[in-house]
Amino acid sequence: EYLREKMETIWRWQAQGLRLREYIRAVFNAAIEAPYVPNIPKYQIDPKEYAELQEIVEELSRDHPHKLFLMLVVQAQEFVVELKIRIMDPLHENSFAKIAEVFLT
């Protein structure tokens, strides 16, 4: 019984972390793509889903703050790598105008 409860807790935490990660990824992608896509609508989320995400963050902050912090750090590191790749691509094309555009946007 104890092992089953422990596993359910772990699975629940992973599911919550995944939902939060997907939301952060969607917002990040929308922010990155906005300068390149004319008239792109702002990222919007259903208020009910947003409230659920707030509850997840509150619960993770209360019950697993270290795990939440590590998850956010890893995701931030992934974003930095993606941005570096976006910056490096124009270097391979010798396009200094594109490099300037990347830095300005």
N, C-alpha and C positions, 0 to 999 in steps of 0.2 A: 504493500500500500504506500509506504513512504517513497519507494523508488518511483512508483507511478506518478505520485504527486510532484516529485522533483523533476521528472521528465516533462510533465505537463507545464510546469513553471518555465522550464528552459525553452520548450517549444513556443510558449506564449510570448516570452521575451524576444525570441528570434523573430516571430511574426510581427510583433510591435516594431522592432528595430527595422525590419524590412519595409513596413509601411512608411515609417518615418524617412527612411533612406530614399524610397521611391519619390516621396513628396519633395524632398530636398533636391533630388536629381532633376525632377521636372521643373522646379523653379530655377535652378542653375541653368539648365538647357534653354529655358525661355529667355533668361537674361543674356545669355551668350548669343543667341540667335537674333534677338531683337534688333541690334544695329545693322544686321545684314538682310533682314527681310522687311521690305516696306509694308507699312500698315499692319504689322503683326499685332493681334490683340494681346492685351496683358494676360498673364497666366491667372486663371481663375479656378477656384476650388469650391465645391459645394459646402455651404456653411455647416451642414451636419458632419461632413467628413472632416472639416477643419476643427470642429469642436472635439471630435474623436481623437484627432492628432494632438490637440492640446492636452487631453486627458492622458494620452500615452506619454507625452513629454513630462507631464507632472508626475506620473507614476514612476517612470524611469529615473527622473531626478530624485525622487524620494527613496526608491527601493534599490536602484542600481546606478548611482551617480557616476561611479568610476567607469562602468561599462558604457554608459551613454557618452561620457567624455571621450573614451577611446574610439567609439564608433564614429563620432563627429570628427575626431582628429584624422582618422583613416580616410574618411570621405573628403575632408579638406585637402589632404595630400593628393588624392586622386584628381581633384579639380585642378590643383597646381600643375600636376603632370600634364593634364589635358591642355591647359593654357600654354604651357611651355611648348607642347607639340604644335599648337596653332601658331605660335610665334616662330617656331623653327621652320615650318613649311615654306613660308615666303623666302627664307634664307636659301633654301635649296633651289628656288626659282630665280634667285638674284633679283627679287622684286623689292626694292627699298621702299617704294610707295606703299606696298601692302604691309610691310613691317610697320611703317608709321601709322597706317590705318589701324592695325591690330593694337598698337600701344595707345592710340587715341580713343579707341572704343572699348 
